[in-house]
Amino acid sequence: MSQTPTPLVEMRHIGKAFGGVQAVDDVSINLYPGEVVALLGHNGAGKSTLMKMLAGAYPLDNGEIVISGEKAHIRTPVDAQRCGIESIYQTLALADNLDAVANLFLGRELLTRWRTLDDHRMDAHARKVFHRLNKNFKNVRTPVRRLSGGQRQVVAISRAIYFNAKILIMDEPTAALGPEETAMVGSLVRQLKADGVGIFLITHDMPDVFGLSDRLAVMKNGKLVGTYRTTDVVEDDVLGMIIAGKQPHDIAQTLSL
C-alpha cells in the first residue's frame, strides 16, 4: 500500500481577528505536492486573509502552520519566501515602468563580484525561465505596462518558479483576461502541477474551479464550510456552500487525501 505523501502545507486551527471582527475562525486546511486547492467564498469570507497569513503579510492570532512536516514561523513575506511560498495577486505587483527581466529580479537582483548589477546573467536566466513557461514570449525588454495580461502573468509566475517556489498562492489569476489568455494561464497552472508545485487558487470563476482544481474549500463568515474533491461536487453544491453555508448531502468531506 502506498503511503500518503506529506502535505506541503498544513494550516491548523488558524484564527485572525481585526478589532471585534473574527476574519478567520478556527480554519484548518492542507495542500499536497502537485495539487490545486481552490479557495471559494464571497468577498469578506476570510479566504484572502487566510492566505495572507500563509504569505507572511499578517501574523497569526491562533493556530500553527506546518511546511513539509515541520512547524514554520512565518512572520514576514521574507519568512514565507524562505519556506518556498510565493504569491501572485490579482494586481500582480509588477513595476509597470520596468521590463520583464527587471521585474523577475526586483528586490533580489543578481550582482557581480564588484557588487554591481549583473545584467547579462539576469537576462540569460530570465529568458530561460520565460521560455520554459511560454516559448513565444520574447518581449523581455519591453516595459510590462505594454504587455498583455497573459504575458504579465508569465512574468509573475516566472518570478515565483525562478526562486524555487514549492507553494504558490494565486489570487484571481484569470480576472480581466480574455479567453485565449485565460487558457494560457490554465496551461501554466497544469505545468506547475506537473512539476510538483502546490497551488492555492483564490477564485470566483467556476470554470477555473472545475477545470483546474483537485479539491475545493469554501469559507463563509471566517469559517470553513467544507473541503471536497472537485469531482465529488457540482456547481450547485458549491454555490449552496458559498451562499448559504450549506454542505452538500451524502458527500464525504476530504480534509486530507
C-alpha positions in Angstrom: 0.0 0.0 0.0 1.4 3.4 -1.0 1.9 5.9 1.8 0.1 9.2 1.7 2.6 12.0 0.9 3.5 14.6 3.5 1.5 17.8 2.9 3.4 20.7 1.6 1.2 22.9 3.8 -0.9 22.2 6.9 -2.7 25.2 8.3 -4.1 24.1 11.7 -6.8 25.9 13.6 -5.9 29.3 12.2 -7.6 32.3 13.7 -7.3 36.0 12.9 -9.3 39.0 14.3 -9.3 42.6 13.3 -10.8 44.5 16.3 -14.1 42.9 17.1 -14.3 41.1 13.7 -13.2 37.5 13.5 -11.9 37.3 10.0 -10.7 33.7 10.2 -12.2 31.4 12.8 -10.5 28.0 13.6 -9.8 27.1 10.0 -7.7 24.0 9.1 -6.7 23.3 5.5 -3.8 21.5 3.8 -2.1 21.2 0.4 -0.2 18.4 -1.3 2.6 18.4 -3.9 1.2 18.8 -7.4 -2.3 19.7 -6.2 -4.5 22.7 -6.8 -6.9 23.6 -4.0 -9.4 26.3 -4.9 -10.5 28.7 -2.1 -14.0 30.0 -2.6 -16.3 32.4 -0.8 -17.9 35.8 -1.0 -15.8 38.9 -0.5 -15.1 39.1 3.2 -15.4 35.3 3.7 -11.8 35.2 5.0 -10.1 33.4 2.2 -7.7 36.2 1.3 -6.9 36.8 5.0 -6.1 33.1 5.4 -3.7 33.2 2.5 -2.1 36.5 3.6 -1.2 34.7 6.9 0.5 31.9 4.9 2.3 34.6 2.8 3.5 36.4 5.9 1.5 39.6 5.3 -0.5 39.1 8.5 0.6 37.4 11.8 -1.4 34.5 13.2 -3.6 35.1 16.2 -4.1 31.4 16.8 -3.1 28.1 15.3 0.1 27.0 13.5 1.5 26.5 10.0 3.4 23.3 9.1 5.5 23.2 6.0 6.6 19.8 4.7 6.1 18.3 8.1 8.0 21.0 10.1 6.4 23.8 12.1 7.1 27.1 10.4 7.4 30.5 11.9 6.1 32.9 9.3 6.1 36.5 10.4 7.0 38.3 7.2 6.9 37.8 3.5 10.6 37.0 3.6 9.9 34.2 6.0 7.4 32.9 3.6 9.8 33.0 0.7 12.3 31.1 2.7 9.7 28.4 3.1 9.2 28.2 -0.7 6.0 30.2 -0.6 5.3 32.8 -3.3 2.2 34.8 -4.0 0.7 36.1 -7.3 -2.0 38.7 -6.5 -4.7 39.9 -8.9 -2.8 43.2 -9.3 0.4 41.2 -10.0 2.6 43.6 -8.0 4.6 44.4 -11.1 6.6 47.6 -11.7 5.0 48.8 -14.9 7.9 51.0 -15.9 10.4 48.2 -15.8 10.8 45.4 -18.3 10.2 41.7 -17.6 13.8 40.9 -16.7 13.9 43.7 -14.1 10.6 42.6 -12.7 11.7 39.0 -12.4 14.6 40.0 -10.1 13.0 43.0 -8.4 14.4 43.2 -4.9 16.5 40.1 -5.5 18.9 41.3 -8.2 21.9 39.3 -9.2 25.2 41.1 -8.6 28.7 40.8 -10.0 31.7 40.3 -7.7 32.2 44.1 -7.8 28.6 44.4 -6.3 27.2 45.9 -9.5 24.1 44.6 -11.2 24.8 41.6 -13.3 22.6 42.5 -16.3 24.0 39.8 -18.6 23.4 36.9 -16.1 19.9 38.2 -15.2 18.9 38.5 -18.8 20.1 34.9 -19.6 18.4 33.4 -16.6 15.2 35.3 -17.3 15.0 34.3 -20.9 15.4 30.6 -19.8 12.6 30.7 -17.3 10.3 32.7 -19.6 10.9 30.2 -22.4 10.1 27.3 -20.0 6.6 28.8 -19.5 5.9 30.3 -22.9 8.2 29.6 -25.8 6.6 32.5 -27.7 7.3 35.2 -25.0 10.1 37.3 -26.5 9.2 40.8 -25.3 11.5 40.6 -22.3 12.9 44.1 -22.6 9.5 45.7 -23.1 8.1 47.7 -20.2 5.5 45.4 -18.6 2.8 48.0 -18.9 2.8 47.3 -22.7 2.5 43.6 -22.3 -0.8 41.6 -22.5 -2.5 40.3 -19.4 -1.3 36.8 -20.2 2.3 37.9 -20.7 2.2 39.8 -17.4 1.1 36.5 -15.7 4.0 34.8 -17.3 6.3 37.3 -15.6 4.6 37.0 -12.3 4.7 33.2 -12.4 8.2 33.1 -13.7 9.3 35.1 -10.7 7.8 32.5 -8.4 9.3 29.5 -10.0 12.7 31.0 -10.6 13.0 31.4 -6.8 12.1 27.8 -6.3 8.5 28.2 -5.1 7.0 24.9 -3.9 3.8 26.6 -2.7 2.1 29.1 -4.9 -0.8 31.4 -3.8 -2.7 32.6 -6.9 -5.3 35.3 -6.3 -7.8 35.6 -9.2 -5.2 34.8 -11.9 -7.6 35.0 -14.8 -9.5 38.1 -13.7 -10.0 40.5 -16.7 -8.2 38.2 -19.1 -9.7 37.2 -22.5 -10.4 33.5 -23.4 -7.1 32.9 -25.1 -5.0 34.4 -22.2 -7.2 32.5 -19.6 -6.4 29.3 -21.4 -2.7 30.1 -21.3 -2.8 30.7 -17.6 -4.6 27.4 -17.2 -1.8 25.7 -19.1 0.7 27.3 -16.9 -1.1 26.0 -13.8 -1.1 22.5 -15.2 2.6 22.7 -15.9 3.3 23.8 -12.4 1.2 20.9 -11.1 3.2 18.5 -13.2 6.4 20.0 -11.6 5.1 19.2 -8.1 4.2 22.7 -7.1 1.2 23.0 -4.8 -1.2 25.8 -5.6 -3.8 27.6 -3.5 -6.2 29.2 -6.1 -8.4 32.0 -4.9 -11.1 32.5 -7.5 -14.8 33.3 -8.1 -14.6 31.7 -11.6 -16.3 28.3 -11.7 -14.7 27.2 -14.9 -11.3 27.7 -13.2 -12.6 25.8 -10.2 -13.8 22.8 -12.2 -11.1 22.9 -14.8 -8.0 23.4 -12.6 -8.6 22.3 -9.0 -8.3 18.9 -7.4 -10.1 19.9 -4.3 -12.1 23.0 -3.2 -12.6 24.6 0.1 -15.4 27.0 0.8 -15.3 29.7 3.5 -18.2 31.8 4.8 -18.0 34.5 7.6 -14.5 33.4 8.5 -15.3 29.7 9.0 -14.6 26.8 6.8 -17.8 25.4 5.4 -16.1 22.3 3.9 -13.4 20.8 1.8 -14.3 18.4 -1.0 -12.8 16.7 -4.0 -13.8 18.8 -7.0 -15.0 15.6 -8.8 -17.4 14.9 -6.0 -19.5 18.1 -6.3 -21.4 20.0 -8.9 -21.7 23.8 -9.3 -25.0 23.9 -7.4 -23.4 22.2 -4.4 -20.6 24.8 -4.5 -23.0 27.7 -4.8 -25.0 26.4 -1.9 -21.9 26.3 0.3 -20.9 29.9 -0.8 -24.3 31.5 -0.4 -26.0 29.6 2.4 -23.0 27.9 4.1 -24.9 24.6 3.4 -22.9 21.4 3.0 -23.9 19.0 0.2 -25.8 15.9 1.4 -24.2 12.5 1.2 -20.8 13.7 0.2 -17.8 12.9 2.5 -15.6 15.8 3.2 -11.9 15.4 2.2 -9.8 17.3 4.6 -6.9 15.2 3.6 -6.1 12.7 0.9 
